[in-house]
Amino acid sequence: MPKNAEKPSSACSESQLSGAAIPENYQWIAEAAYYKALARGFAPNRDQQDWLEAKKDYEALLLTQRKNGLVSLRQD
């Protein structure tokens, strides 16, 4: 993706294609991965690494929030 590319719009999201809602964590991870790619100038062949790092960041954020009592685990 070129350096001057804009963030993809949600007009044609995966949820519309599959008919299912995108979970909040997926949206958070996708946006974080986008900003990681933006920060490094969209260098090729790093998309999977960006995704994995963003997922790790999300899990660390949740862990911190749980430790601080801001989020509780669901008992389904």
N, C-alpha and C positions, 0 to 999 in steps of 0.2 A: 504494500500500500504506500503511495507517495507521502512525502512529509507533510504536504498541505492538505491531506485528506481529512475530511470531517468525520466525526463519530457517526457510525451508521444509525439511521433513524429506526425507531421501533415500529414504523409503519408496516413493515412486513416481517414481523417477528416469527421466531420458531413456533411460538404458541399458536399463531394463526395458521401456520402450515400443518401442524400436527393436531390441532384442535384441542390441545391441553394447555393449561395455564403454566407459565414459566415460574418455577419456585423462586422465592425471594433470594435464596442463596445463589442460584444460578445467575440471576440478574446481577447481583453484587460482584460475583467472580468474573463475569463477562466484562463488566465495566472496569474493574480493577485491572484485568488483563489488557484491555484496550489502552488504559493509561500507562501501563508498563511499556507497551509497544511504542506508544507515542513518545515517551521519555527517551527511548533509545533510537528514535528516528525510523521506526518500522523496518529495522534491519531484517532481512529474510531469515527463514528457518529457525525462528525463536518463538513461534506462536504457542507451541505446546509447553515450552518452558515458562512462558508468561502465564499461561493458564494454571500450571501447577504451582507457581509461586503465589499467584492470586488466591488459589484455593487454600494454600497453607496460611496466608495472611488472614483469610476469612475464619479459618478454624482457630487461629490464635486469638482473633478478636472475640469470638464466641467464648473461648475458654476464659479470657480476661473478664468478660461480662458475667459469666457464671460465677467466677470467684468473687466478684463484687456484688453478687446478688441481683444483678440487673436482668438476667434471663434465667428461667428455670427449664429444666428438662421436662419434656412432655412424657406423660405416662399413658400411652395409647393402648 
